[in-house]
Amino acid sequence: MEIKNSGTPLVEFPKDEMFKLIHRFTPERIATFLDVTDLKADTLGPKLDKMANWAISLNCASVCVNPVEVDRLPLLLKGSGVAETYVMDFPLGKVDIDLKAKMTEDTVKKSRQLRGEGKGHIDIDIVINVGRFKTDPSYTLNEINAMCEAAEGEVVKVIVRSSELTEEEVYKVSEVVANSKAQFIKNSTGMDAYGAMPEHMRIMREVVGSKKGVKAAGGISDAMTAMRLIYAGAREESLQTPELFRIGTSGPLNIVSSMGWLRHNTEDWLDAGIIPCLVCPYHYTSKLRSELRVLSQKKCQGCKHFHYRKNKDF
């Protein structure tokens, strides 16, 4: 696929278009796009209860947790309309396909038994084996489709760990997801070198089109950040639905509350702007392997915003 915008690898945010977008969203509406998330190793029962209460009271899309919580989460969300999201092979994606499928199948079965409300209340967020993808994309397609079969018709989101990919690889993995049985592509585990970047949302939407969803995750804690990601990954109004765009966040209350302030003071927020490097994936590669660092330096040197890095104005 032809790579667009390669000279300036950034989504830009025209003030008039952002103003219109922001005023399509109320605090109540943005809440419906949120997957309330806690994937830490030490998450305890009281936090799970709190997350379920947040999601139900705000009418969020789902609560996203590790699969061990399948013994409690279905009961907490039963009758609410809020979905359960379980991450599979998280965060590395290094379990073999058969075992990963078995984990998915068992989690779906347990959830349905406890919730007792039939299909349509579970999302499965799977982490691909990034190393295998780089050498054999057909492995990734088989991996994704096996998870979809194991999920038995439930929504599957594919976590591609885009911070570990070159721009070309982000395009390629998006094509794999587009050709798979999965319903969503998702950028990050939230534990990668960096989280959701508008540029990756743009690429993913460009490739998967309007029939599949895009989910942004990692570092999303306020409404303005969420709006930029929605603009990049769901610019057309028809795409601005929870079925086609999601936001994973551990801070749903702040996103919802700041949405009200953003609507009230839209001009001030937009006039404040943002330093482009802070929303650019080529600025956050210091923890990655040398190949990506070298590629990022080349991207930066050819970018019209390079003076920010050169002069260290941020």
Secondary structure as a PSIPRED ss2 file (coil, helix, strand):
# PSIPRED VFORMAT (PSIPRED V4.0)

   1 M C   1.000  0.000  0.000
   2 E C   1.000  0.000  0.000
   3 I C   1.000  0.000  0.000
   4 K C   1.000  0.000  0.000
   5 N C   1.000  0.000  0.000
   6 S C   1.000  0.000  0.000
   7 G C   1.000  0.000  0.000
   8 T C   1.000  0.000  0.000
   9 P C   1.000  0.000  0.000
  10 L C   1.000  0.000  0.000
  11 V C   1.000  0.000  0.000
  12 E C   1.000  0.000  0.000
  13 F C   1.000  0.000  0.000
  14 P C   1.000  0.000  0.000
  15 K H   0.000  1.000  0.000
  16 D H   0.000  1.000  0.000
  17 E H   0.000  1.000  0.000
  18 M H   0.000  1.000  0.000
  19 F H   0.000  1.000  0.000
  20 K H   0.000  1.000  0.000
  21 L H   0.000  1.000  0.000
  22 I H   0.000  1.000  0.000
  23 H C   1.000  0.000  0.000
  24 R C   1.000  0.000  0.000
  25 F C   1.000  0.000  0.000
  26 T C   1.000  0.000  0.000
  27 P H   0.000  1.000  0.000
  28 E H   0.000  1.000  0.000
  29 R H   0.000  1.000  0.000
  30 I H   0.000  1.000  0.000
  31 A H   0.000  1.000  0.000
  32 T C   1.000  0.000  0.000
  33 F C   1.000  0.000  0.000
  34 L E   0.000  0.000  1.000
  35 D E   0.000  0.000  1.000
  36 V E   0.000  0.000  1.000
  37 T E   0.000  0.000  1.000
  38 D C   1.000  0.000  0.000
  39 L C   1.000  0.000  0.000
  40 K C   1.000  0.000  0.000
  41 A C   1.000  0.000  0.000
  42 D C   1.000  0.000  0.000
  43 T C   1.000  0.000  0.000
  44 L C   1.000  0.000  0.000
  45 G H   0.000  1.000  0.000
  46 P H   0.000  1.000  0.000
  47 K H   0.000  1.000  0.000
  48 L H   0.000  1.000  0.000
  49 D H   0.000  1.000  0.000
  50 K H   0.000  1.000  0.000
  51 M H   0.000  1.000  0.000
  52 A H   0.000  1.000  0.000
  53 N H   0.000  1.000  0.000
  54 W H   0.000  1.000  0.000
  55 A H   0.000  1.000  0.000
  56 I H   0.000  1.000  0.000
  57 S H   0.000  1.000  0.000
  58 L H   0.000  1.000  0.000
  59 N C   1.000  0.000  0.000
  60 C C   1.000  0.000  0.000
  61 A C   1.000  0.000  0.000
  62 S E   0.000  0.000  1.000
  63 V E   0.000  0.000  1.000
  64 C E   0.000  0.000  1.000
  65 V E   0.000  0.000  1.000
  66 N C   1.000  0.000  0.000
  67 P H   0.000  1.000  0.000
  68 V H   0.000  1.000  0.000
  69 E H   0.000  1.000  0.000
  70 V H   0.000  1.000  0.000
  71 D H   0.000  1.000  0.000
  72 R C   1.000  0.000  0.000
  73 L H   0.000  1.000  0.000
  74 P H   0.000  1.000  0.000
  75 L H   0.000  1.000  0.000
  76 L H   0.000  1.000  0.000
  77 L H   0.000  1.000  0.000
  78 K C   1.000  0.000  0.000
  79 G C   1.000  0.000  0.000
  80 S C   1.000  0.000  0.000
  81 G C   1.000  0.000  0.000
  82 V C   1.000  0.000  0.000
  83 A E   0.000  0.000  1.000
  84 E E   0.000  0.000  1.000
  85 T E   0.000  0.000  1.000
  86 Y E   0.000  0.000  1.000
  87 V E   0.000  0.000  1.000
  88 M E   0.000  0.000  1.000
  89 D C   1.000  0.000  0.000
  90 F C   1.000  0.000  0.000
  91 P C   1.000  0.000  0.000
  92 L C   1.000  0.000  0.000
  93 G C   1.000  0.000  0.000
  94 K C   1.000  0.000  0.000
  95 V C   1.000  0.000  0.000
  96 D C   1.000  0.000  0.000
  97 I H   0.000  1.000  0.000
  98 D H   0.000  1.000  0.000
  99 L H   0.000  1.000  0.000
 100 K H   0.000  1.000  0.000
 101 A H   0.000  1.000  0.000
 102 K H   0.000  1.000  0.000
 103 M H   0.000  1.000  0.000
 104 T H   0.000  1.000  0.000
 105 E H   0.000  1.000  0.000
 106 D H   0.000  1.000  0.000
 107 T H   0.000  1.000  0.000
 108 V H   0.000  1.000  0.000
 109 K H   0.000  1.000  0.000
 110 K H   0.000  1.000  0.000
 111 S H   0.000  1.000  0.000
 112 R H   0.000  1.000  0.000
 113 Q H   0.000  1.000  0.000
 114 L H   0.000  1.000  0.000
 115 R H   0.000  1.000  0.000
 116 G C   1.000  0.000  0.000
 117 E C   1.000  0.000  0.000
 118 G C   1.000  0.000  0.000
 119 K C   1.000  0.000  0.000
 120 G C   1.000  0.000  0.000
 121 H C   1.000  0.000  0.000
 122 I E   0.000  0.000  1.000
 123 D E   0.000  0.000  1.000
 124 I E   0.000  0.000  1.000
 125 D E   0.000  0.000  1.000
 126 I E   0.000  0.000  1.000
 127 V E   0.000  0.000  1.000
 128 I C   1.000  0.000  0.000
 129 N C   1.000  0.000  0.000
 130 V H   0.000  1.000  0.000
 131 G H   0.000  1.000  0.000
 132 R H   0.000  1.000  0.000
 133 F H   0.000  1.000  0.000
 134 K H   0.000  1.000  0.000
 135 T H   0.000  1.000  0.000
 136 D C   1.000  0.000  0.000
 137 P H   0.000  1.000  0.000
 138 S H   0.000  1.000  0.000
 139 Y H   0.000  1.000  0.000
 140 T H   0.000  1.000  0.000
 141 L H   0.000  1.000  0.000
 142 N H   0.000  1.000  0.000
 143 E H   0.000  1.000  0.000
 144 I H   0.000  1.000  0.000
 145 N H   0.000  1.000  0.000
 146 A H   0.000  1.000  0.000
 147 M H   0.000  1.000  0.000
 148 C H   0.000  1.000  0.000
 149 E H   0.000  1.000  0.000
 150 A H   0.000  1.000  0.000
 151 A H   0.000  1.000  0.000
 152 E C   1.000  0.000  0.000
 153 G C   1.000  0.000  0.000
 154 E C   1.000  0.000  0.000
 155 V E   0.000  0.000  1.000
 156 V E   0.000  0.000  1.000
 157 K E   0.000  0.000  1.000
 158 V E   0.000  0.000  1.000
 159 I E   0.000  0.000  1.000
 160 V C   1.000  0.000  0.000
 161 R C   1.000  0.000  0.000
 162 S H   0.000  1.000  0.000
 163 S H   0.000  1.000  0.000
 164 E H   0.000  1.000  0.000
 165 L C   1.000  0.000  0.000
 166 T C   1.000  0.000  0.000
 167 E H   0.000  1.000  0.000
 168 E H   0.000  1.000  0.000
 169 E H   0.000  1.000  0.000
 170 V H   0.000  1.000  0.000
 171 Y H   0.000  1.000  0.000
 172 K H   0.000  1.000  0.000
 173 V H   0.000  1.000  0.000
 174 S H   0.000  1.000  0.000
 175 E H   0.000  1.000  0.000
 176 V H   0.000  1.000  0.000
 177 V H   0.000  1.000  0.000
 178 A H   0.000  1.000  0.000
 179 N C   1.000  0.000  0.000
 180 S C   1.000  0.000  0.000
 181 K C   1.000  0.000  0.000
 182 A C   1.000  0.000  0.000
 183 Q C   1.000  0.000  0.000
 184 F E   0.000  0.000  1.000
 185 I E   0.000  0.000  1.000
 186 K E   0.000  0.000  1.000
 187 N C   1.000  0.000  0.000
 188 S C   1.000  0.000  0.000
 189 T C   1.000  0.000  0.000
 190 G C   1.000  0.000  0.000
 191 M C   1.000  0.000  0.000
 192 D C   1.000  0.000  0.000
 193 A C   1.000  0.000  0.000
 194 Y C   1.000  0.000  0.000
 195 G C   1.000  0.000  0.000
 196 A C   1.000  0.000  0.000
 197 M C   1.000  0.000  0.000
 198 P H   0.000  1.000  0.000
 199 E H   0.000  1.000  0.000
 200 H H   0.000  1.000  0.000
 201 M H   0.000  1.000  0.000
 202 R H   0.000  1.000  0.000
 203 I H   0.000  1.000  0.000
 204 M H   0.000  1.000  0.000
 205 R H   0.000  1.000  0.000
 206 E H   0.000  1.000  0.000
 207 V H   0.000  1.000  0.000
 208 V H   0.000  1.000  0.000
 209 G C   1.000  0.000  0.000
 210 S C   1.000  0.000  0.000
 211 K C   1.000  0.000  0.000
 212 K C   1.000  0.000  0.000
 213 G E   0.000  0.000  1.000
 214 V E   0.000  0.000  1.000
 215 K E   0.000  0.000  1.000
 216 A E   0.000  0.000  1.000
 217 A E   0.000  0.000  1.000
 218 G C   1.000  0.000  0.000
 219 G C   1.000  0.000  0.000
 220 I C   1.000  0.000  0.000
 221 S C   1.000  0.000  0.000
 222 D C   1.000  0.000  0.000
 223 A H   0.000  1.000  0.000
 224 M H   0.000  1.000  0.000
 225 T H   0.000  1.000  0.000
 226 A H   0.000  1.000  0.000
 227 M H   0.000  1.000  0.000
 228 R H   0.000  1.000  0.000
 229 L H   0.000  1.000  0.000
 230 I H   0.000  1.000  0.000
 231 Y H   0.000  1.000  0.000
 232 A H   0.000  1.000  0.000
 233 G H   0.000  1.000  0.000
 234 A C   1.000  0.000  0.000
 235 R C   1.000  0.000  0.000
 236 E C   1.000  0.000  0.000
 237 E H   0.000  1.000  0.000
 238 S H   0.000  1.000  0.000
 239 L H   0.000  1.000  0.000
 240 Q C   1.000  0.000  0.000
 241 T C   1.000  0.000  0.000
 242 P C   1.000  0.000  0.000
 243 E C   1.000  0.000  0.000
 244 L C   1.000  0.000  0.000
 245 F E   0.000  0.000  1.000
 246 R E   0.000  0.000  1.000
 247 I E   0.000  0.000  1.000
 248 G E   0.000  0.000  1.000
 249 T E   0.000  0.000  1.000
 250 S C   1.000  0.000  0.000
 251 G C   1.000  0.000  0.000
 252 P H   0.000  1.000  0.000
 253 L H   0.000  1.000  0.000
 254 N H   0.000  1.000  0.000
 255 I H   0.000  1.000  0.000
 256 V H   0.000  1.000  0.000
 257 S H   0.000  1.000  0.000
 258 S H   0.000  1.000  0.000
 259 M H   0.000  1.000  0.000
 260 G H   0.000  1.000  0.000
 261 W H   0.000  1.000  0.000
 262 L H   0.000  1.000  0.000
 263 R H   0.000  1.000  0.000
 264 H H   0.000  1.000  0.000
 265 N C   1.000  0.000  0.000
 266 T H   0.000  1.000  0.000
 267 E H   0.000  1.000  0.000
 268 D H   0.000  1.000  0.000
 269 W H   0.000  1.000  0.000
 270 L H   0.000  1.000  0.000
 271 D H   0.000  1.000  0.000
 272 A H   0.000  1.000  0.000
 273 G C   1.000  0.000  0.000
 274 I C   1.000  0.000  0.000
 275 I C   1.000  0.000  0.000
 276 P H   0.000  1.000  0.000
 277 C H   0.000  1.000  0.000
 278 L H   0.000  1.000  0.000
 279 V H   0.000  1.000  0.000
 280 C C   1.000  0.000  0.000
 281 P H   0.000  1.000  0.000
 282 Y H   0.000  1.000  0.000
 283 H H   0.000  1.000  0.000
 284 Y C   1.000  0.000  0.000
 285 T C   1.000  0.000  0.000
 286 S C   1.000  0.000  0.000
 287 K C   1.000  0.000  0.000
 288 L C   1.000  0.000  0.000
 289 R C   1.000  0.000  0.000
 290 S H   0.000  1.000  0.000
 291 E H   0.000  1.000  0.000
 292 L H   0.000  1.000  0.000
 293 R H   0.000  1.000  0.000
 294 V H   0.000  1.000  0.000
 295 L H   0.000  1.000  0.000
 296 S H   0.000  1.000  0.000
 297 Q H   0.000  1.000  0.000
 298 K H   0.000  1.000  0.000
 299 K H   0.000  1.000  0.000
 300 C H   0.000  1.000  0.000
 301 Q H   0.000  1.000  0.000
 302 G C   1.000  0.000  0.000
 303 C C   1.000  0.000  0.000
 304 K C   1.000  0.000  0.000
 305 H C   1.000  0.000  0.000
 306 F H   0.000  1.000  0.000
 307 H H   0.000  1.000  0.000
 308 Y H   0.000  1.000  0.000
 309 R H   0.000  1.000  0.000
 310 K H   0.000  1.000  0.000
 311 N H   0.000  1.000  0.000
 312 K C   1.000  0.000  0.000
 313 D C   1.000  0.000  0.000
 314 F C   1.000  0.000  0.000
